[in-house]
């Protein structure tokens, strides 16, 4: 199904006012959209309500007053409950024409939810996970990778531009989520590499705090290096993204890898690191704090052998 164009100033609903959802909702308000919001914890809605957004007491009520609904939720279970639960969006007497899901979930779950949504409401489901973190949401520079038809994504792109500088159609339903999981594979292995570099520098007697500036503009430079190495050295007061959330995303990456028969050795090793961090009680800390696990580890026999110079073979 391809939906009609979205009105110039549509009535928008937003479910999930968390670390990412809140700045995205603020940017929709700033862009002049009539905004309704819902969140499991209503305390997070007070500031938005004071600036003109309307608080709904259930996803169903929000859906009945919205032409487009956006989700930014923690996992597939939360998405299913908010959309299809007893007071879910799909229970609305008049359902929105578009549902845009910014959550990160498995592509198979997205396709299943999208078909169920269409069967129940006739509406369009666009998977549109984001990258860029809370800073990108605040500044409106998120990258959004979308799954859905070309026409449907084009219809909602003006809305997405309230908080995104890049909106890319990656393919049919589920393709946005598959792209986000590839993104997470890159992100998490890079973060682990930065953490190891931080530990290496400290134990080699280098001022690790000087590394981001020293490497700026070089091949090792990245937003992650500039952002996360300082956090590894001075933990932030509140996380921008937690270890537990990244572990959840890596589980989705692993599921997709098995489905696609794609070996992911580096990702598998990093998942062990994240699981160890969660087991040590660090799950709700900033993702940068995986460095604590590395700092606490003693060098294993295998890594000690790898780090020692090997004698040249005398065999002919």
Backbone as CSV, one residue per row, in Angstrom:
resi,resn,N_x,N_y,N_z,CA_x,CA_y,CA_z,C_x,C_y,C_z
1,UNK,0.847,-1.205,0.000,0.000,0.000,0.000,0.870,1.238,0.000
2,UNK,0.463,2.250,-0.744,1.142,3.537,-0.711,0.145,4.585,-0.257
3,UNK,0.512,5.331,0.769,-0.428,6.275,1.373,-0.390,7.612,0.662
4,UNK,-1.436,8.404,0.899,-1.495,9.750,0.340,-0.466,10.643,1.006
5,UNK,-0.239,11.796,0.421,0.734,12.726,0.969,0.304,13.204,2.349
6,UNK,1.284,13.495,3.169,1.028,14.022,4.502,0.687,15.507,4.377
7,UNK,-0.312,15.999,5.123,-0.614,17.434,5.100,0.619,18.271,5.465
8,UNK,0.620,19.523,5.050,1.771,20.387,5.326,2.076,20.479,6.818
9,UNK,1.056,20.561,7.639,1.244,20.598,9.097,0.376,19.500,9.709
10,UNK,0.849,18.257,9.651,0.034,17.146,10.140,-0.047,17.110,11.660
11,UNK,-1.050,16.424,12.149,-1.153,16.160,13.584,-0.271,14.952,13.895
12,UNK,0.703,15.175,14.737,1.738,14.168,14.984,1.631,13.644,16.407
13,UNK,1.770,12.329,16.558,1.851,11.713,17.868,3.221,11.099,18.067
14,UNK,3.727,11.160,19.283,5.066,10.609,19.563,4.972,9.761,20.829
15,UNK,5.343,8.483,20.712,5.344,7.555,21.841,6.775,7.172,22.204
16,UNK,7.151,7.445,23.446,8.490,7.094,23.906,9.354,8.325,24.091
17,UNK,9.152,9.005,25.224,9.881,10.261,25.481,11.055,9.944,26.408
18,UNK,12.057,9.274,25.825,13.262,8.915,26.560,14.432,9.784,26.156
19,UNK,15.636,9.231,26.290,16.841,10.018,26.003,16.886,10.486,24.554
20,UNK,16.430,9.659,23.624,16.380,10.055,22.224,15.049,10.702,21.865
21,UNK,13.962,10.115,22.343,12.642,10.610,21.968,12.362,12.024,22.424
22,UNK,12.855,12.388,23.593,12.548,13.724,24.106,13.104,14.838,23.218
23,UNK,14.405,14.832,22.861,14.875,15.909,21.978,14.246,15.860,20.590
24,UNK,13.883,14.675,20.116,13.201,14.592,18.829,11.826,15.246,18.914
25,UNK,11.118,15.010,20.009,9.806,15.637,20.205,9.931,17.152,20.303
26,UNK,10.950,17.617,21.003,11.161,19.071,21.113,11.379,19.697,19.738
27,UNK,12.105,19.010,18.877,12.375,19.570,17.558,11.107,19.583,16.698
28,UNK,10.235,18.604,16.877,8.944,18.630,16.170,8.107,19.816,16.632
29,UNK,8.102,20.079,17.943,7.387,21.252,18.455,7.957,22.535,17.883
30,UNK,9.289,22.617,17.872,9.946,23.830,17.374,9.649,24.064,15.892
31,UNK,9.395,22.954,15.156,9.089,23.075,13.730,7.639,23.460,13.481
32,UNK,6.850,23.596,14.546,5.482,24.071,14.419,4.427,22.999,14.299
33,UNK,4.779,21.748,14.582,3.808,20.668,14.446,2.909,20.581,15.680
34,UNK,1.630,20.307,15.445,0.705,20.023,16.541,1.062,18.646,17.074
35,UNK,1.561,18.586,18.304,2.175,17.362,18.817,1.409,16.801,20.007
36,UNK,1.123,15.510,19.940,0.601,14.758,21.078,1.678,13.785,21.528
37,UNK,1.795,13.576,22.811,2.855,12.717,23.332,2.276,11.717,24.325
38,UNK,2.923,10.570,24.373,2.603,9.548,25.371,3.898,8.894,25.802
39,UNK,3.972,8.585,27.095,5.125,7.874,27.635,4.661,7.037,28.817
40,UNK,5.306,5.912,29.005,4.912,5.045,30.122,5.022,5.780,31.445
41,UNK,6.086,6.600,31.592,6.232,7.433,32.778,5.799,8.851,32.429
42,UNK,4.647,9.268,32.939,4.079,10.564,32.551,4.881,11.743,33.086
43,UNK,5.737,11.519,34.100,6.521,12.618,34.663,7.424,13.258,33.614
44,UNK,7.842,12.480,32.617,8.751,13.000,31.592,8.049,13.930,30.604
45,UNK,6.721,14.045,30.689,5.962,14.807,29.703,5.662,16.236,30.130
46,UNK,5.960,16.567,31.388,5.544,17.871,31.924,6.127,19.035,31.138
47,UNK,7.410,18.990,30.830,8.043,20.121,30.135,7.468,20.303,28.738
48,UNK,7.249,19.192,28.026,6.665,19.283,26.689,5.237,19.820,26.749
49,UNK,4.497,19.383,27.753,3.121,19.872,27.909,3.098,21.366,28.183
50,UNK,4.054,21.850,28.966,4.112,23.278,29.294,4.376,24.133,28.060
51,UNK,4.953,23.521,27.019,5.260,24.270,25.792,4.257,24.021,24.678
52,UNK,3.154,23.329,24.992,2.087,23.236,24.005,1.758,21.866,23.484
53,UNK,2.537,20.843,23.801,2.160,19.505,23.346,1.015,18.981,24.212
54,UNK,0.202,18.119,23.651,-0.940,17.556,24.355,-0.580,16.162,24.846
55,UNK,-0.787,15.908,26.122,-0.464,14.613,26.706,-1.666,13.685,26.554
56,UNK,-1.441,12.495,25.986,-2.488,11.479,25.861,-2.325,10.459,26.972
57,UNK,-3.438,9.911,27.440,-3.360,8.958,28.542,-3.168,7.524,28.075
58,UNK,-3.120,7.297,26.758,-2.861,5.960,26.223,-2.428,6.094,24.769
59,UNK,-1.695,5.113,24.250,-1.372,5.139,22.817,-2.620,5.167,21.943
60,UNK,-3.680,4.470,22.354,-4.918,4.456,21.564,-5.481,5.860,21.401
61,UNK,-5.566,6.593,22.499,-6.085,7.970,22.435,-5.189,8.850,21.574
62,UNK,-3.879,8.664,21.710,-2.945,9.444,20.892,-3.181,9.156,19.412
63,UNK,-3.358,7.876,19.061,-3.546,7.502,17.660,-4.804,8.131,17.075
64,UNK,-5.866,8.200,17.862,-7.134,8.712,17.365,-7.070,10.188,17.007
65,UNK,-6.078,10.898,17.539,-5.956,12.328,17.265,-4.758,12.658,16.388
66,UNK,-4.128,11.638,15.767,-2.899,11.853,15.007,-3.008,11.294,13.590
67,UNK,-2.371,11.971,12.673,-2.273,11.470,11.299,-1.005,10.670,11.082
68,UNK,0.022,10.988,11.874,1.302,10.276,11.842,1.705,10.003,13.279
69,UNK,2.137,8.773,13.555,2.633,8.436,14.887,4.065,7.947,14.770
70,UNK,4.907,8.424,15.685,6.298,8.007,15.736,6.559,7.260,17.040
71,UNK,7.379,6.222,16.954,7.768,5.440,18.120,9.264,5.561,18.332
72,UNK,9.667,5.646,19.592,11.088,5.573,19.930,11.164,4.811,21.258
73,UNK,11.158,3.473,21.150,10.992,2.601,22.301,12.199,1.688,22.477
74,UNK,12.234,1.007,23.626,13.444,0.298,24.011,13.697,-1.005,23.290
75,UNK,12.660,-1.750,22.961,12.866,-3.054,22.342,11.583,-3.508,21.655
76,UNK,11.647,-4.688,21.037,10.512,-5.195,20.274,9.311,-5.464,21.165
77,UNK,9.542,-5.918,22.388,8.429,-6.164,23.308,7.662,-4.866,23.574
78,UNK,8.394,-3.777,23.818,7.749,-2.488,24.061,6.992,-2.023,22.824
79,UNK,7.573,-2.206,21.651,6.897,-1.813,20.411,5.590,-2.586,20.249
80,UNK,5.648,-3.896,20.456,4.450,-4.706,20.289,3.355,-4.304,21.271
81,UNK,3.733,-4.016,22.509,2.743,-3.631,23.509,2.114,-2.282,23.184
82,UNK,2.934,-1.311,22.802,2.416,0.029,22.507,1.539,0.027,21.262
83,UNK,1.886,-0.803,20.286,1.112,-0.814,19.036,-0.099,-1.729,19.121
84,UNK,0.076,-2.931,19.669,-0.977,-3.936,19.581,-1.587,-4.321,20.932
85,UNK,-1.152,-3.700,22.012,-1.673,-4.012,23.333,-3.104,-3.574,23.517
86,UNK,-3.610,-3.804,24.718,-5.023,-3.524,25.017,-5.400,-2.065,24.776
87,UNK,-4.478,-1.162,25.060,-4.695,0.262,24.800,-3.738,0.760,23.722
88,UNK,-3.386,-0.130,22.790,-2.389,0.181,21.773,-2.905,1.024,20.629
89,UNK,-1.990,1.460,19.809,-2.307,2.307,18.662,-3.308,1.637,17.721
90,UNK,-3.155,0.342,17.535,-4.011,-0.368,16.592,-5.456,-0.472,17.067
91,UNK,-5.707,-0.155,18.334,-7.066,-0.206,18.882,-7.846,1.078,18.619
92,UNK,-7.198,2.064,18.020,-7.855,3.347,17.785,-9.036,3.194,16.828
93,UNK,-10.081,3.957,17.077,-11.243,3.935,16.195,-10.857,4.404,14.795
94,UNK,-9.999,5.406,14.738,-9.453,5.889,13.468,-7.939,5.882,13.589
95,UNK,-7.280,4.977,12.896,-5.836,4.808,13.041,-5.072,5.805,12.169
96,UNK,-3.856,6.165,12.561,-3.026,7.058,11.745,-2.700,6.423,10.393
97,UNK,-2.451,7.250,9.413,-2.088,6.735,8.096,-0.661,6.201,8.080
98,UNK,0.208,6.797,8.924,1.612,6.393,8.952,2.038,6.067,10.375
99,UNK,2.773,4.984,10.536,3.481,4.692,11.772,4.966,4.634,11.421
100,UNK,5.749,5.477,12.095,7.191,5.547,11.850,7.902,5.052,13.109
101,UNK,8.627,3.947,12.975,9.271,3.338,14.136,10.755,3.653,14.157
102,UNK,11.155,4.485,15.144,12.569,4.836,15.319,13.289,3.892,16.278
103,UNK,12.595,2.905,16.816,13.215,1.937,17.717,14.211,1.073,16.934
104,UNK,15.089,0.392,17.659,16.007,-0.558,17.029,15.552,-1.966,17.385
105,UNK,15.017,-2.686,16.388,14.560,-4.057,16.596,14.974,-4.894,15.385
106,UNK,14.760,-6.193,15.467,15.167,-7.085,14.386,14.313,-6.869,13.143
107,UNK,14.907,-7.008,11.951,14.125,-6.856,10.714,12.959,-7.822,10.619
108,UNK,13.126,-9.052,11.084,12.023,-10.024,11.016,10.841,-9.564,11.857
109,UNK,11.122,-8.980,13.026,10.046,-8.465,13.874,9.374,-7.267,13.214
110,UNK,10.170,-6.414,12.583,9.610,-5.263,11.879,8.655,-5.712,10.780
111,UNK,9.063,-6.684,9.995,8.194,-7.146,8.901,6.901,-7.761,9.440
112,UNK,7.030,-8.488,10.528,5.836,-9.094,11.133,4.892,-8.020,11.666
113,UNK,5.461,-7.030,12.380,4.636,-5.948,12.920,3.991,-5.135,11.797
114,UNK,4.754,-4.868,10.735,4.243,-4.043,9.636,3.057,-4.714,8.959
115,UNK,3.147,-6.026,8.753,2.045,-6.735,8.117,0.816,-6.748,9.022
116,UNK,1.049,-6.966,10.297,-0.061,-6.987,11.259,-0.732,-5.619,11.345
117,UNK,0.077,-4.561,11.357,-0.449,-3.197,11.395,-1.310,-2.919,10.164
118,UNK,-0.813,-3.290,9.006,-1.571,-3.051,7.779,-2.871,-3.853,7.760
119,UNK,-2.799,-5.105,8.224,-3.994,-5.946,8.231,-5.073,-5.368,9.156
120,UNK,-4.648,-4.788,10.281,-5.601,-4.278,11.268,-6.108,-2.879,10.939
121,UNK,-5.250,-2.042,10.357,-5.589,-0.623,10.204,-5.585,-0.121,8.764
122,UNK,-4.929,-0.861,7.869,-4.753,-0.364,6.509,-3.641,0.660,6.396
123,UNK,-2.952,0.939,7.497,-1.921,1.968,7.508,-0.551,1.475,7.064
124,UNK,0.361,2.417,6.952,1.724,2.169,6.479,2.681,2.175,7.666
125,UNK,3.564,1.185,7.713,4.612,1.098,8.735,5.949,1.375,8.057
126,UNK,6.686,2.346,8.565,8.030,2.649,8.059,9.022,2.407,9.180
127,UNK,9.973,1.508,8.960,11.032,1.346,9.952,12.101,2.393,9.666
128,UNK,12.417,3.175,10.701,13.286,4.345,10.511,14.218,4.533,11.703
129,UNK,15.059,3.528,12.006,16.005,3.691,13.111,16.975,4.828,12.841
130,UNK,17.550,5.356,13.911,18.373,6.553,13.803,19.789,6.293,14.309
131,UNK,20.707,7.128,13.869,22.079,7.114,14.365,22.529,8.548,14.564
132,UNK,23.318,8.757,15.603,23.802,10.107,15.895,23.716,10.454,17.364
133,UNK,23.066,9.590,18.138,23.015,9.792,19.580,22.165,10.973,19.996
134,UNK,22.155,11.216,21.305,21.339,12.308,21.823,21.810,13.659,21.296
135,UNK,23.110,13.800,21.085,23.621,15.072,20.545,23.042,15.340,19.163
136,UNK,22.955,14.307,18.342,22.377,14.466,17.011,20.900,14.784,17.057
137,UNK,20.191,14.201,18.037,18.771,14.501,18.186,18.563,15.952,18.598
138,UNK,19.394,16.436,19.506,19.284,17.817,19.990,19.563,18.810,18.870
139,UNK,20.590,18.537,18.075,20.993,19.485,17.029,20.269,19.273,15.706
140,UNK,19.465,18.208,15.618,18.734,17.949,14.383,19.587,17.376,13.279
141,UNK,20.637,16.633,13.632,21.570,16.116,12.631,21.597,14.586,12.594
142,UNK,20.527,13.949,13.037,20.492,12.492,13.010,20.555,11.966,11.577
143,UNK,21.083,10.753,11.445,20.991,10.008,10.188,19.892,8.970,10.370
144,UNK,18.940,8.942,9.432,17.824,8.002,9.511,17.894,7.068,8.316
145,UNK,17.857,5.762,8.596,17.878,4.750,7.548,16.509,4.085,7.503
146,UNK,15.833,4.153,6.361,14.415,3.791,6.295,14.164,2.529,5.480
147,UNK,13.142,1.785,5.915,12.621,0.674,5.146,11.163,0.944,4.816
148,UNK,10.804,0.805,3.550,9.443,1.092,3.104,9.454,1.497,1.648
149,UNK,8.293,1.843,1.131,8.229,2.236,-0.278,8.817,3.636,-0.471
150,UNK,9.287,3.875,-1.687,9.874,5.181,-2.011,8.872,6.304,-1.779
151,UNK,7.636,6.109,-2.213,6.624,7.159,-2.093,6.268,7.437,-0.639
152,UNK,6.152,6.376,0.157,5.784,6.574,1.559,6.884,7.300,2.331
153,UNK,8.115,6.925,2.079,9.226,7.588,2.774,9.324,9.048,2.337
154,UNK,9.124,9.302,1.041,9.143,10.689,0.557,8.025,11.502,1.207
155,UNK,6.878,10.858,1.470,5.749,11.579,2.056,6.045,12.046,3.476
156,UNK,6.800,11.256,4.248,7.061,11.623,5.648,8.409,12.301,5.848
157,UNK,9.235,12.355,4.803,10.574,12.939,4.970,10.559,14.368,5.506
158,UNK,9.639,15.240,5.064,9.633,16.598,5.635,9.468,16.594,7.155
159,UNK,8.707,15.658,7.695,8.582,15.539,9.145,9.899,15.112,9.768
160,UNK,10.541,14.115,9.170,11.786,13.595,9.718,12.891,14.638,9.711
161,UNK,12.803,15.573,8.780,13.839,16.609,8.676,13.833,17.556,9.875
162,UNK,12.824,17.451,10.730,12.827,18.255,11.959,13.993,17.877,12.858
163,UNK,14.448,16.602,12.774,15.558,16.184,13.638,16.633,15.391,12.899
164,UNK,16.554,15.344,11.578,17.544,14.590,10.817,18.135,15.428,9.694
165,UNK,19.431,15.273,9.483,20.064,15.925,8.342,20.197,14.969,7.162
166,UNK,19.994,13.667,7.416,20.083,12.676,6.344,18.975,11.644,6.516
167,UNK,18.196,11.451,5.458,17.147,10.436,5.435,17.374,9.595,4.193
168,UNK,17.619,8.296,4.374,17.978,7.433,3.247,17.074,6.219,3.199
169,UNK,16.458,5.991,2.070,15.695,4.753,1.889,16.682,3.633,1.568
170,UNK,16.651,2.563,2.368,17.581,1.461,2.190,16.948,0.259,1.489
171,UNK,15.624,0.286,1.330,14.959,-0.832,0.680,13.565,-1.022,1.235
172,UNK,13.035,-2.222,1.068,11.682,-2.539,1.519,11.637,-2.628,3.046
173,UNK,10.457,-2.871,3.576,10.256,-2.966,5.020,11.286,-3.901,5.657
174,UNK,11.926,-3.424,6.722,12.964,-4.187,7.408,14.363,-3.780,7.017
175,UNK,14.520,-3.139,5.860,15.858,-2.767,5.397,16.477,-1.679,6.270
176,UNK,15.631,-0.793,6.807,16.158,0.228,7.710,16.743,-0.399,8.959
177,UNK,16.037,-1.386,9.519,16.530,-2.061,10.717,17.802,-2.857,10.427
178,UNK,17.864,-3.519,9.296,19.076,-4.260,8.941,20.273,-3.314,8.831
179,UNK,20.037,-2.128,8.262,21.108,-1.139,8.142,21.539,-0.644,9.517
180,UNK,20.568,-0.428,10.407,20.907,0.031,11.754,21.741,-1.018,12.487
181,UNK,21.436,-2.287,12.283,22.215,-3.325,12.949,23.636,-3.388,12.386
182,UNK,23.776,-3.152,11.085,25.126,-3.040,10.520,25.853,-1.844,11.136
183,UNK,25.122,-0.751,11.295,25.672,0.439,11.956,26.151,0.102,13.370
184,UNK,25.328,-0.648,14.110,25.694,-0.992,15.481,26.911,-1.893,15.527
185,UNK,27.066,-2.771,14.538,28.264,-3.606,14.479,29.515,-2.742,14.330
186,UNK,29.419,-1.708,13.486,30.548,-0.787,13.315,30.803,-0.015,14.598
187,UNK,29.736,0.505,15.182,29.867,1.344,16.377,30.479,0.575,17.534
188,UNK,29.937,-0.609,17.824,30.356,-1.315,19.026,31.781,-1.837,18.904
189,UNK,32.190,-2.291,17.726,33.569,-2.746,17.578,34.539,-1.572,17.643
190,UNK,34.110,-0.414,17.143,34.946,0.777,17.236,35.104,1.222,18.693
191,UNK,34.007,1.205,19.438,34.071,1.602,20.850,35.006,0.677,21.616
192,UNK,34.908,-0.627,21.341,35.792,-1.574,22.017,37.249,-1.303,21.661
193,UNK,37.515,-0.978,20.398,38.882,-0.651,19.993,39.401,0.599,20.685
194,UNK,38.535,1.601,20.828,38.930,2.824,21.532,39.225,2.519,22.994
195,UNK,38.400,1.678,23.614,38.627,1.311,25.010,39.963,0.595,25.175
196,UNK,40.285,-0.308,24.256,41.560,-1.015,24.337,42.725,-0.055,24.116
197,UNK,42.573,0.885,23.189,43.615,1.881,22.963,43.822,2.750,24.193
198,UNK,42.720,3.071,24.872,42.805,3.877,26.092,43.603,3.144,27.169
199,UNK,43.308,1.856,27.343,44.025,1.052,28.337,45.490,0.910,27.939
200,UNK,45.740,0.656,26.665,47.117,0.518,26.183,47.918,1.789,26.453
201,UNK,47.317,2.939,26.140,48.018,4.208,26.355,48.343,4.418,27.827
202,UNK,47.357,4.161,28.687,47.582,4.374,30.116,48.690,3.481,30.648
203,UNK,48.682,2.219,30.242,49.679,1.281,30.768,51.043,1.446,30.122
204,UNK,51.064,2.132,28.967,52.345,2.424,28.316,52.921,3.760,28.772
205,UNK,52.210,4.433,29.687,52.705,5.702,30.221,52.409,6.906,29.364
206,UNK,51.458,6.776,28.421,51.064,7.897,27.557,49.885,8.615,28.200
207,UNK,49.803,9.916,28.005,48.652,10.683,28.477,47.493,10.419,27.533
208,UNK,46.600,9.522,27.934,45.482,9.141,27.062,44.581,10.326,26.739
209,UNK,44.526,11.307,27.631,43.676,12.477,27.393,44.134,13.271,26.179
210,UNK,45.391,13.110,25.796,45.924,13.859,24.655,45.682,13.155,23.324
211,UNK,45.231,11.918,23.369,45.104,11.139,22.137,44.065,11.715,21.168
212,UNK,42.836,12.065,21.604,41.866,12.582,20.628,42.398,13.775,19.833
213,UNK,43.055,14.707,20.499,43.598,15.871,19.786,44.759,15.461,18.882
214,UNK,45.594,14.548,19.363,46.759,14.133,18.581,46.354,13.407,17.300
215,UNK,45.243,12.675,17.345,44.827,11.879,16.199,43.782,12.567,15.328
216,UNK,43.378,13.779,15.727,42.351,14.486,14.962,42.786,14.668,13.505
217,UNK,41.929,14.263,12.585,42.219,14.383,11.162,42.926,13.187,10.580
218,UNK,43.406,12.278,11.423,44.072,11.078,10.934,43.086,9.958,10.679
219,UNK,43.604,8.829,10.251,42.728,7.715,9.907,41.999,7.156,11.121
220,UNK,42.544,7.275,12.284,41.904,6.741,13.485,40.873,7.699,14.072
221,UNK,40.786,8.907,13.524,39.857,9.887,14.082,38.417,9.500,13.766
222,UNK,37.519,9.866,14.650,36.088,9.631,14.447,35.321,10.394,15.509
223,UNK,34.030,10.539,15.276,33.173,11.137,16.303,33.237,10.303,17.574
224,UNK,33.295,8.991,17.423,33.354,8.115,18.594,34.631,8.340,19.389
225,UNK,35.757,8.464,18.705,37.021,8.720,19.414,36.946,10.032,20.177
226,UNK,36.496,11.083,19.505,36.472,12.403,20.134,35.463,12.469,21.286
227,UNK,34.405,11.683,21.189,33.356,11.733,22.206,33.626,10.783,23.368
228,UNK,34.040,9.561,23.050,34.038,8.516,24.067,35.350,8.355,24.833
229,UNK,36.495,8.641,24.221,37.723,8.491,25.007,37.741,9.450,26.200
230,UNK,37.326,10.708,26.055,37.245,11.558,27.245,36.296,10.994,28.304
231,UNK,35.202,10.355,27.890,34.273,9.769,28.852,34.880,8.543,29.535
232,UNK,35.743,7.840,28.824,36.406,6.696,29.443,37.340,7.149,30.561
233,UNK,37.927,8.320,30.385,38.855,8.849,31.387,38.129,9.563,32.516
234,UNK,37.015,10.223,32.197,36.181,10.898,33.206,34.741,10.495,32.960
235,UNK,34.237,9.497,33.697,32.884,8.988,33.444,31.837,10.096,33.505
236,UNK,30.869,10.092,32.579,29.820,11.122,32.577,28.873,10.934,33.748
237,UNK,28.229,12.012,34.150,27.292,11.941,35.267,26.035,11.150,34.906
238,UNK,25.655,11.170,33.633,24.519,10.375,33.182,24.841,9.809,31.806
239,UNK,24.388,8.587,31.524,24.743,7.945,30.250,23.990,8.528,29.071
240,UNK,24.659,8.597,27.932,23.960,8.961,26.697,23.431,7.711,26.011
241,UNK,24.034,6.583,26.306,23.592,5.281,25.816,24.211,4.232,26.713
242,UNK,23.444,3.264,27.158,23.939,2.345,28.173,24.529,1.066,27.580
243,UNK,25.342,0.409,28.391,25.913,-0.880,28.017,24.804,-1.893,27.783
244,UNK,23.789,-1.880,28.627,22.684,-2.832,28.505,21.946,-2.668,27.169
245,UNK,21.726,-1.428,26.765,21.041,-1.184,25.495,21.876,-1.663,24.325
246,UNK,23.182,-1.425,24.380,24.040,-1.878,23.289,24.098,-3.401,23.230
247,UNK,24.067,-4.048,24.402,24.041,-5.511,24.417,22.754,-6.017,23.759
248,UNK,21.638,-5.354,24.046,20.366,-5.719,23.404,20.476,-5.593,21.894
249,UNK,21.098,-4.507,21.428,21.263,-4.311,19.991,22.162,-5.385,19.387
250,UNK,23.212,-5.766,20.113,24.115,-6.796,19.588,23.433,-8.154,19.504
251,UNK,22.503,-8.418,20.398,21.737,-9.657,20.300,20.914,-9.665,19.014
252,UNK,20.367,-8.502,18.653,19.629,-8.397,17.384,20.580,-8.546,16.193
253,UNK,21.793,-7.988,16.319,22.805,-8.158,15.272,23.116,-9.641,15.096
254,UNK,23.296,-10.345,16.223,23.598,-11.769,16.152,22.492,-12.577,15.504
255,UNK,21.239,-12.235,15.823,20.112,-12.939,15.227,20.079,-12.741,13.712
256,UNK,20.329,-11.499,13.267,20.358,-11.216,11.832,21.529,-11.939,11.161
257,UNK,22.675,-11.994,11.850,23.850,-12.674,11.293,23.576,-14.160,11.091
258,UNK,22.894,-14.780,12.043,22.569,-16.198,11.899,21.587,-16.411,10.750
259,UNK,20.614,-15.506,10.656,19.629,-15.600,9.577,20.289,-15.446,8.214
260,UNK,21.274,-14.549,8.135,21.936,-14.247,6.862,23.175,-15.097,6.620
261,UNK,23.503,-15.987,7.582,24.701,-16.821,7.494,25.953,-15.953,7.297
262,UNK,26.053,-14.922,8.147,27.174,-13.985,8.069,28.027,-14.108,9.336
263,UNK,29.247,-14.631,9.252,30.094,-14.754,10.445,30.560,-13.388,10.932
264,UNK,30.388,-13.119,12.224,30.766,-11.832,12.808,31.675,-12.095,14.017
265,UNK,32.938,-12.376,13.764,33.845,-12.764,14.846,34.124,-11.605,15.793
266,UNK,34.425,-10.440,15.239,34.752,-9.294,16.095,33.554,-8.906,16.950
267,UNK,32.386,-8.889,16.350,31.173,-8.549,17.099,30.948,-9.562,18.216
268,UNK,31.199,-10.838,17.933,31.025,-11.867,18.945,31.933,-11.657,20.146
269,UNK,33.166,-11.253,19.895,34.095,-11.005,21.001,33.665,-9.792,21.817
270,UNK,33.184,-8.760,21.134,32.748,-7.560,21.853,31.487,-7.862,22.664
271,UNK,30.631,-8.722,22.152,29.449,-9.088,22.928,29.842,-9.721,24.262
272,UNK,30.886,-10.539,24.262,31.363,-11.131,25.512,31.789,-10.037,26.497
273,UNK,32.441,-9.010,25.971,32.877,-7.890,26.810,31.673,-7.166,27.417
274,UNK,30.651,-6.912,26.604,29.455,-6.240,27.109,28.738,-7.106,28.139
275,UNK,28.651,-8.411,27.870,27.989,-9.295,28.820,28.727,-9.312,30.156
276,UNK,30.050,-9.312,30.096,30.837,-9.269,31.334,30.581,-7.968,32.086
277,UNK,30.472,-6.866,31.357,30.183,-5.585,32.000,28.833,-5.622,32.701
278,UNK,27.825,-6.176,32.032,26.495,-6.295,32.653,26.570,-7.197,33.877
279,UNK,27.279,-8.312,33.768,27.411,-9.249,34.888,28.095,-8.595,36.088
280,UNK,28.932,-7.596,35.833,29.627,-6.885,36.912,28.819,-5.720,37.468
281,UNK,27.589,-5.563,36.983,26.732,-4.507,37.500,26.886,-3.176,36.801
282,UNK,27.484,-3.175,35.604,27.722,-1.925,34.871,26.690,-1.685,33.770
283,UNK,25.646,-2.493,33.706,24.719,-2.446,32.584,24.068,-1.106,32.339
284,UNK,23.800,-0.343,33.399,23.116,0.941,33.237,24.082,2.117,33.148
285,UNK,25.361,1.823,33.039,26.350,2.890,32.875,26.544,3.213,31.396
286,UNK,27.167,4.358,31.138,27.449,4.799,29.775,28.274,3.741,29.045
287,UNK,28.037,3.598,27.750,28.739,2.580,26.963,30.254,2.728,27.069
288,UNK,30.739,3.938,27.301,32.179,4.150,27.437,32.772,3.359,28.593
289,UNK,31.944,2.974,29.551,32.464,2.349,30.758,32.775,0.861,30.602
290,UNK,32.690,0.344,29.378,33.256,-0.989,29.151,34.751,-0.969,29.418
291,UNK,35.336,0.223,29.408,36.768,0.329,29.696,37.082,-0.193,31.100
292,UNK,36.131,-0.121,32.015,36.366,-0.595,33.376,36.655,-2.093,33.395
293,UNK,35.988,-2.834,32.537,36.227,-4.273,32.462,37.641,-4.541,31.982
294,UNK,38.070,-3.808,30.977,39.421,-3.996,30.444,40.486,-3.593,31.449
295,UNK,40.223,-2.518,32.180,41.197,-2.069,33.182,41.344,-3.075,34.317
296,UNK,40.263,-3.807,34.585,40.288,-4.777,35.683,40.853,-6.124,35.266
297,UNK,40.943,-6.365,33.979,41.396,-7.669,33.513,42.907,-7.783,33.598
298,UNK,43.337,-8.947,34.021,44.760,-9.270,33.928,45.014,-9.872,32.551
299,UNK,46.207,-9.691,32.045,46.527,-10.236,30.734,46.488,-11.761,30.802
300,UNK,45.710,-12.364,29.919,45.612,-13.815,29.889,46.869,-14.413,29.276
301,UNK,47.021,-15.714,29.438,48.189,-16.384,28.864,48.228,-16.196,27.360
302,UNK,47.044,-16.332,26.705,47.010,-16.220,25.251,47.415,-14.833,24.792
303,UNK,46.851,-13.791,25.428,47.194,-12.437,24.994,48.630,-12.108,25.350
304,UNK,49.161,-12.739,26.428,50.556,-12.507,26.799,51.469,-13.088,25.736
305,UNK,51.126,-14.293,25.244,51.928,-14.915,24.189,51.881,-14.071,22.931
306,UNK,50.673,-13.553,22.601,50.541,-12.742,21.394,51.348,-11.461,21.480
307,UNK,51.504,-10.937,22.710,52.185,-9.660,22.857,53.698,-9.798,22.930
308,UNK,54.182,-11.012,23.146,55.628,-11.203,23.264,56.254,-11.365,21.886
309,UNK,57.454,-10.823,21.686,58.137,-11.004,20.395,58.400,-12.478,20.141
310,UNK,58.191,-12.913,18.933,58.427,-14.304,18.584,59.808,-14.453,17.942
311,UNK,60.492,-15.479,18.379,61.813,-15.725,17.811,61.674,-16.202,16.361
312,UNK,62.601,-15.825,15.502,62.568,-16.280,14.129,62.822,-17.768,14.089
313,UNK,62.100,-18.465,13.245,62.284,-19.904,13.130,63.634,-20.210,12.525
314,UNK,64.288,-21.236,13.058,65.600,-21.639,12.518,65.460,-22.759,11.511
315,UNK,64.169,-23.205,11.301,63.974,-24.283,10.323,64.264,-23.794,8.908
316,UNK,64.814,-24.663,8.125,65.094,-24.354,6.721,63.982,-24.884,5.841
